[in-house]
Amino acid sequence: MSVFRLTQPRYLTSFALEGVLVYAVLYSLAHINYMVLPDLTVGAQQAFVSLNGLVFLGCLLGTRRAVLGETADIRREILVLGVVSLFFALVALVGWFAYFGSPMRPPALLIAEGVVTVPLTVAGWRWFAIRFQILDGYRERILIVGAGESARQVARCIGEQLPGRYHLVAFADEDGSRIGQVIAMGVRVLTRFSELEKWSLGRVDRIVVALDEKRGKLPIRELMPLRLAGLEIEDATSFFERTSGKLAVETMLPSWLIFSDGFRVSPLRRAGKRTTDIGVSLVLLLVTAPIMVLTALAILWESGRPVLYRQRRVGRGGIEFDILKFRSMVQDAEKKSGPTWAGHDDPRVSRVGKVIRKLRFDELPQLINVLRGEMSFVGPRPERRHFVEQLEREIPYFSLRATVRPGITGWAQVQYRYGATVEDAREKLKYDLFYIKNSNAFYDLWIILKTVKVVLTASGAR
């Protein structure tokens, strides 16, 4: 969020309301403690409210600058608000003890109460205001440059998925004759490129460039003064990436892919990821050994050997390897049908197979693939050569998945349902590319935690 936006009246109003809320909470705490703690003097009460109010107001301003409008997830804003407030308030708490000692412990108790009460109260207010759109100051006003299919996709994304974060004000088009025409979500073209600067200042906070064809069409001269005035300007691909956790392959240009941030994998990162893969796999093999034995016995009892199912999959660099899984289908399941995706209530799945697929136990032997270095614990799901060749012909950038080791779990697996069509593969590719671009150790940990949730809820299995 730019300083330009923070100085606008609607942001100042929302910030002032939060300030009033903070001081109201602090005064309430001080009054309650004054009644029950005789050692709390009026001076200490006033000092507590004044100093801690300034600390929390600084935290509010900091979190709004760093978070508000930069993510589609209000939970992240609440988390940052709580952590920052907790840090600074704890510093104040230590300061009270260090400089005033035991006679000033009642104010220190007040600080501890404020650490808990103020972030929760403000976070609850922000959630309530955004959920019910009480203050428009919490929503970014967006102008979309363009009126084609890319612009419609951005508009639908805002209207259907992000109504609490953004308010779509208008479209801008090169052709002035289209002014007044409804493009998407009931929003009209209200200005032309030549009048962007005069029309946008004071009316919008962010401009999203969503032109179907940018070559020779991008209004650079008109956008430059707006950027220098403090407005946020980004293209449609960056907007989708920031707000949805995936890359929009439909609007993504090769030049954006080349010049954008991300895709940074240092030798240290590779070594750390490989070390983690080996460690996690060894631990899980030991922990799940009884489950694997029972699964193998159940498969033997129902349909005999083989217990393990080997299938050729495409790994990093296009090199094929044998992926290992517990057999969950009848023997020779693809003898007649040939290579095909598993469908809903697939008749080829055995009774034991339905259970182990639901619980994801059929994936456990892939820990051996991880130890061999053929797979990673987190990464894009490996596909068969037959499907890879088909999807590379139909989906742009699909071959980029082969730049990293495939994984047992991944961002696409935890964010999207089981894919059984080309369109599903296209949608999962968006998540896979987002992961490849933004991969790091904390991201891997987050995916693993979400995987645990998916396994416990048995969602998405076939």
N, C-alpha and C positions, 0 to 999 in steps of 0.2 A: 504494500500500500504506500502510495507516495504522500509526501507532505502536502502536496496540492489538494489531495482528497481530504486529508485530516483537517484542513482549515475551512472546508465548506460548512455552511450552517447546519446541515442535517447531521454531519458527523460530530460537530461540536455539541449539538443538542443531545445526541445519544451518549456522548462521553460525559456531559454534565449530569445527565440522569443517573449514569452509573456512579459518578462521584457522590451524588446525593445519597444513593443507595448504600455506598461504602460507609459514609459518615453516619448514616442512620443506624447501620448495624453496629458500628464501633461505639456510638453513644449509648445504644441499648445495652451492649455488653458492660460498658462502664457503669451505667446506672444500676444494673442488676448486681454487679459485684460490689458497688458502693453500699448497697443495702445489706449484703451478707458478710462483707469484709470490713471491719472497723478500722483496720490499719491503712485503708486506701484513702489518701488525702485528696482534696479537690484539685490541688496542683498536679498530683500524679495522674489523676483522672484526665485532666486537660492535656497534659503532656502525652499521655498514651494516645488519645484520640487524634491530636494534631500530628504527631510524628508518624504514627502508623497509618493514618489516613494518607499522608504524602507518599509513604512507601507503596501502599496498595494502588494509589492512583497512578504511580509510575509503572507499576506492573500492568495495570489495565492498558495504559497507552502503549507499552512495549508489546504486549500480546496482540493488540489490534494492528500495530504496524507490521508485526512479523507474520501474523497468521490470517487475520480476517481478509477474505477475498483471495487468498492464495491457495486454498484447498477446498474441496467439496465436502470435507468431513468435519462437522461441528465438534465431534468428539476430540479431534486433535487440538482444536482451539481451547476446549475446556481443559485438556490435559496440560497444555503449555501454560495456561493461566494458573492452574493449580501448582505446577512445579516451580514456576518463577516466583509466585507469591510465597510459596513455602520457603524457598531459598532466602529471599530477602527478609522475610519476617523472622526466620530463625537467626539470621545475622543480628537483627534488632534484639531478639530475645537474649542471645549471648552477650550483647552489649549491655543490656540492663544488669545482668548478673555480674559482669566484669567490673563495671564502674560504680554500681550502687550497692551491690552485695545483698545480704539477707533482708535489711529493712525495706528494700524495694521489691520484694518477691510478689506482692499482689499485682503491681503493674506487669511483672514478667508473666504472671498467670494470665492476665488479660491479653498479652501478646500471643500466648499459646492458643487462647480461645479464638483470637482473630485469625490466626493461621488457618484454622479449620473452617470457621464460620464464613469469613468474607469470600474466599474462592468458591465455596459451595453456593452461596447466595447469588453471586454475580454470574456464575456458570448457569445456575438455574434460570436466572433472568434472561440471559442471552439465548438459552435454548427456547424459552417461552416466547421471546420476542421474534426469533427467527421462525419458530414453528407456526406461529399465528400471524406473522408478518405485521407486527404492531408498529415497528419503526422501520421505515424504508432505509434509514441510515445503515442498517445491517446488510443491505443488499447492494451489490454493485450494479450500476446502470450500464448496460452494454449497447453499443452500436455495432452492427455487423456491416462491414464493407463488402458488398456483393449481394446478388439477388438470385443466384443460381442454385444448383442442387447442394453444393457444399454449404452455402449459407442456410439452406433449409435444414440440413443436418445439424448445424450448430444451434439453430432456433429450436428444433425438436428436443435436442439434448437439454437445453436450458429450461424449456417449458415442461418437459416430462420428468426430468431427473433432478434438476437443480433449481426449482422455483423458490426455495428458501434462501438461496445464496445470490442469485442474480435476477435482475429485472431487465428484460429485453425492451429497449426503448424504440428502436427503429432500424431500418435497413438504409444503406446508401448505395446508389446505383450510378453508373456512368451516364446512363440515358435519362435526361430530365423528364422525358415524357412519361416515365413510369412512376413518378411521384404520386402517392395516393394509392398505389396498387398494393393489395394484401399479398404478402409472400408466404408467410407461415405463422402458425399459432396466433392468428388474428392481428399480426403486426405488419405495418405498412412501410413502404419506401417513403421517407420524409425529406431526404436531401440528396443532392447530386455531389459527385466528387469535388467539383470546383468550389462548393460552398461548405466543405467539411469543417474547416477551421471556425468559420463564423457560427455554424449551426451547433457544433459539438461542445464548445467551451461552456461549462456550467451545467450542461445537460447530461453528460455521460462521464463515467469513470474509467471505462475500458473500451477499446476498439478491437474487435476481432476481424482480421482480414480473411475472408472466406471466398476468394475468387476461384471459379472453376478453371480459368486460364489467366495466369499472372503475367505471362510474357507480353510486355508492351501495354499492360492494362493497370499495373499497380500504381496508384496515385501517390508516388513518393513525395513529390513537392508539396502536396496538400497534407500529408501525414506528418512530415517533419516538424512543422511548428507545433502541432498537437503533442508530439512526443517531448519536445523541449519545454512545453508548458506543464509537463508532469503527468499526462495521461498515459496509462498502460496500454501498449499496443502489442498484439501477438497474432500469429497466424492460426488458422483453424487446427492444424495438426498439434501445435503446442497447447492450445486450449483443451483439446480432447485428452492429451496426455496428462495434463495437470489436474483435470477434473474427474477423469474416469479411470485412471490407472491402466490405460491401454493406449496403443498407438493406432491411429486411424489410417489404415493402409490405403483407403480409398482416396484420401486427400494428401497423403505423404509423397513428397517429391524426393528423388535421389539427392538433390542438393541439400535439402533439409536434413536428411540422414547423415550426410557427410559432415556438415558444419555444426550440427547440434552437439550439445554437451552429452556426456555419457559414453558408454562402450569403452570405459577405461578399466583395463584388467592388468594390474602390475604383476610381476613375478612373485612378489610377496603375497598378493591376494590369491594367486593360483596355488601357491604352496600352502597357504593357510586353509583354503577350501579343500584341497586334497587331504590334508592332515585331518581336518574335521570329518570329512567323508569316511576315512578309514576308522577313526575313533568311534563315531556314531554307529557305523555298521557293525563293528566288533561288539559293542555293547548291546545293540539290538539283537544280534544273532544269539548272544548268551541269554538275554532276557526272554526272547520269544522261542527259544529251543523247544520247550514243552508244547507250545501251541503248534509249532511246525511238525513235531512228531505226531501229535493227535490228528492234525490235518492230513498227513500222509497216510496214517492208518485208516481214516475215514474214506479216503479216495480208493485205497486198496480194497476195503470191504465192499464198496459199492460197485466199482467197475474195473478193479484190477490195475495192472500196470499199463503204461508208465505213470508214475506219480507226478513227475515233473514234465512240463510242457516247454519245449524249446522252439523258438521262432526267430527267424532272421529279422533284425531291425537295423535301421540306419542310424549310426552314431555321429560323433563329431568328425567333421571333414568328409562326410559321406561314406565312412568306412562301416561296413556291416559287422554285426556281432550277434551271437545267440543270446536272446533275452530268456531268463529263466522264470517260470511261474508254476505254481501248483495247477495241475490240470483241472479246469472247472467245466469243461465240455465233454461230450461223449467222444470216444475215440474216432479219429478221421472225420472230424466235424466239417471240414471244408473240402472233403473229397469230391462232393458233387457240386457244391455251390461255388467253390473257388474262393479267393481272398474277398472277404466282406466284413464290414463293421458289425459288431454285435448290436442287435436291436432290442427294443423293450420286450421283456418276457420272451427272450430268444429260446426257441424249443431245443436248441442244441445244448443248452446249459443243463448239467445234471443237478440232482437234488442237493448233493453236497456242494456243488459248484455255486448254487444260488446263495447258500449260507456264507461260504468263504468270500464270494464276491461282495456280498453286502457288508461283511466285516473287514474287507480288504486283505484278508489273510492270503489270498492267492498271489499277492505282490511280494510277500516276504522273501522268497528265494532271490529276488533282485538285489538283495543286500550282497550277495556273492558277486553280482555284476559290478557293484560299486567297489568292492575290494579288488577286483581285477583291473579297475581303471576304465572300464567300458562305459560306466554310468556315474553320475553324481547323485547325491541324495536329493538335491534340488536342481531342477532344470526343466527344459521343455520335454514333453512326453515323446519318446522315440516312436517313429512310424515305420511301417513296412515299405520296402522299395516300391512295390506296386502302387501304394497310395502316395508316396512321396513324388513319384514321377507324374502322377495324375494331378496332384495338387500344385506342383511347381508350374504346370502348364496353365492352370486356371486361376492361381492366386499370386499376385505380385509379392516379391520379397519372401516367399515361403522358404527358399533355400537358405536364408539367413539363420534359421533355427539350427543348422548344422555347424555353426561357428562355435558352439559350446557343447559340453557333454550333456546328453539327455539325462533326465532325472526321474527318480521314483515318484516324486511329487513336484509340483510347480505352481507358479502363480495362476496359470490358466486352469489347472485342475481344481484349485480351491475357489476360483472366482466364477467358473462356468461349468455348466452341466456336462455330462458325458456327451461327446460329439459323435454323431453317426452320419453326418452329411457334409458335403463340401462347404455349405454355409456355416456349419458348426466349426469346421476346420479354419475357415476364414476368421471367425470371431475369436477362436482360441489363439490364433496367430497374433492378434493384436495384443493379447496379454503376454504371450511369450516374448515378443519383441520389446515390450515395456520392461519385462524382467531382465532381458539381456542388456538393455540400455542402462538400467539403474541398479544392476546387481551389486550387492555388498553383503557383509556378514550379518548385519542387523536385519536386512531384508530377508535373508535366508531363514533367520530365526523366526521372523514373523510368519513366514509361509509354513514353517514346521508347526507352529502353534495353531495356525488355521487348519492345517492338515489333521491335527489331533481332534479338533472340533468336528471336522467332516467325518472322520472315522467313528467318533463317539455317537454322532447323530445318524450314521449310516446313510448319508444323503448322496445322491448322484450315482450310485452303483447300478450296474446292470449284469 
